[in-house]
Amino acid sequence: MSIYLRGSTYHLRKRVPLRFEKIEAREIIAMSLHTDSLTVGKRKAGEVWAHLIEGWEAALRMDSDGAHTRYDAAKEIADQRGLPTG
């Protein structure tokens, strides 16, 4: 996972795994982590990425309810931490 400092804020940038290309339109996930702490940034990035992967995996299994549940959980975590959810 690539975490980098832009100005005084850490950001996440990571390529979406190829196995999810049919369900995720973005090739690259890029977002601000809204922190100036590398330690906090790594924790936030890891948690959000794990939830994204779980949601994509559920969508691949055609488990639409599970995919929506995981997506909603990832969005809620991102919202609580001040991350953009578009």
N, C-alpha and C positions, 0 to 999 in steps of 0.2 A: 504494500500500500504506500502510495506516495503522499506524504504530508510535507507541505512546504510553507515557508513564511513569505507572505506578501504584505509589504509594509510592516505592520506590527501584529498581523492576524494570521493564524495558521489556516491552511486550506487543505482539502482532500482532493486528490485527482487520481482516478483509477479507471482503467479500461474495463468495460463490462465483458465478462467471460463470453467466448463465442457460443457456448451452448445455450445462452439466453438471447441470442440475436433475433429469434422469432417473436419474442414476447417483450423485448425492451428496445425501443426505437433509438435510444441514445447509444453511441459507441463508447463515449467517455462520460463518467460521472465526475462532476467537478462542483465543489461547494465550499463555502466558507464554514469554518468550524467555530467562528465567533469567540475565539480565545487567543490570548497571547502566550499561553502556557503550552509547551510541547507535550508535557505529560497529560494534561487535560485533553489536548487535541488528539493524541493517540487513542485515549479512552473513548472519546466521542466518535472518532472515525471508525474504530473497531466495532462499536455497538451498532452504529447506523449501517455499516457495511454488512454485518452479520444478519440484520433484519432484512436488508434488501435481498441478500442471497436466499434467505428462507422464503421470502415472498416469490422470488423467481422460480425456485425449486417447486413450490406449491403450484404455481401457474403451469409449469411443465407437466406436472402430474394431473393437470386438468381439475385441480381441486380449487374451484373458483371461490368457494366460501373461505377456505383456508388462506388462499392468496390475498383476498380482500382483508381478512383479519390481520394477517401479518403486515400487509401494507399499511393498514390503519395504525397498527402498533408502532411501526417504524416512523410514521408521520407524527404520531403523538409524542414519541421520544424526541424527534427533531424539533417539534414545536416547543416542547418544554425546555429545550436547550437553546432556543433562539436560532435554530438552523432554518434556512429557507426551504420551503417545501413546494414552491411553485404552484 
